[in-house]
Amino acid sequence: MKYETVVGLEIHAELSTKTKIYCSCENSFGGSENTRCCPVCIGLPGTLPTLNKKVVEYGIKAGLAMNCEIAEYSKQDRKNYFYPDLPKAYQISQFDFPLCEHGFVIIDTENGQKKIGITRIHIEEDAGKFTHDPYRNLSRVDYNRGGVPLIEIVSEPDIRSSAEANAFLEAVRSILKCIGVSDCKMQEGSLRCDVNVSVRPEGQKEFGVRSECKNVNSFSGAVRAIDYERARQIEILESGAEVEQETRRWDDMAGKSFLLRSKEEAHDYRYFPEPDLMPMEISRGWVEEIRESLPELPHEKKARFMAEYGLPEYDSGLISVSDGFSKLLDDTVGCGAAPKEASNWILGEISKEINERCITSDDVPFGGQALAELIALINKGTISGSIAKQIVPDMFESDKSPEEIVKAKGLLQISDEGEIAKIIKEVFEANPKAIEDYKGGKTNVRGFLTGQVMRATKGKANPAVINKQLEIELGKL
């Protein structure tokens, strides 16, 4: 029997506000354990929370960027459960009146574009961090993260494969980074998700029984978790048993999920309105102000790069999801470089350097003027493309311009015809067999000879001049 996978994602994104959601504690990653928390964010008796308006603004901003309807009336609720990282024994979240509802995000799939529905986006506080030390047989709780503002983005069950889930996660991350509400650093826990998976026989309308994998902290982990759960549930169904609704823990190292508990329903959390916080009435005027402040979104950038710059869809798609790359492209083109040449360098050598240095596109230390200058040096014949590739690492290390780096390292391109002709003759003398092969009709040795000339000049010879002089010298044989 063939089965269809049904996936829904619950994405938790930490918001980049200066302070926490209900108190004035610093909202930043790290710090010594339990040094960034106060009586309010750990819920000591007698304390009262105060809502951070910036959190609401960022939540609305995310909702507008994902085509949501923004509520005119919204409130906060207590979600009651016990766990050591939650000292209050409840989390302030939103239940029946979320901030944003009924949105969508467009993703690219192998079958074209697809709309993934957004059920809701709501604001809530994060819990602390609970870690286990198996070597010392103890557990530790750090409450620094308690009270950090989150938005939870809940998708409709519109995703049908792990590849679509990955595309959706990438799209959401690029939107959140673009509008500046979250840094989305998964290695710091700023972006994580819960993965809901079920399977059903192809053609069946009713959804199967789902399982939820908690706190998946990488996109590759989400892909593996979905594929594993699909296989696990199909195996259960094929054996004649029934899939049970449950919450599972994804172990990325083991590549497996493990049972945590039977799945809770909403009533298990005993939601009730937060008595210490007033409901929110959100004016349409404020929403429109926030809408006007939205920057150009990734899908809009992609369309512009294709229309204005004539870039292929592939190039436009890769660059548009990165704020750093998008700005670098615009600035480079603005300094006179051809869009396709700029795109090639961004997606080629610059991306390679970023990956090797384990940094992001936002960390590129030079701007469009420097990249445009590098491209101009190639086009003027001052340096070759191979030399340009050699100086890109120096551009990451130094604040010197490309031309200054070229001069300092003695990398100016050799374009003197007489000098190159002399080097060609020396290459002929050093490779008599290749010359004999050429005389015997093996014209493909020209590539070998060209390579030997480039090697002799350490890549500094002008390729056009090499070809011209090589043609002359071979004609003399």
Secondary structure, 3 states (H helix, E strand, C coil): CCEEEEEEEEEEEECCCCECCCCCCECCCCCCCCCCCCCCCCCCCCCCCCCCHHHHHHHHHHHHHCCCEECCEECCEEEECCCCCCCCCEEEECCCCCCEEEEEEEEEECCEEEEEEEEEEEEEECCCEEEEECCCCEEEEEHHHCCCEEEEEEECCCECCHHHHHHHHHHHHHHHHHHCCCCCCHHHCCEEEEEEEEEEECCCCCCCCCEEEEEECCHHHHHHHHHHHHHHHHHHHHCCCCCCCEEEEEECCCCEEEEEEECCCHHHHCCEECCCCCCEECCHHHHHHHHHHCCCCHHHHHHHHHHHCCCCHHHHHHHHCCHHHHHHHHHHHHCCCCHHHHHHHHHHHHHHHHHHHCCCHHHCCCCHHHHHHHHHHHHCCCCCHHHHHHHHHHHHHCCCCHHHHHHHCCCCCECCHHHHHHHHHHHHHHCHHHHHHHHCCCCCHHHHHHHHHHHHCCCCECHHHHHHHHHHHHHCC
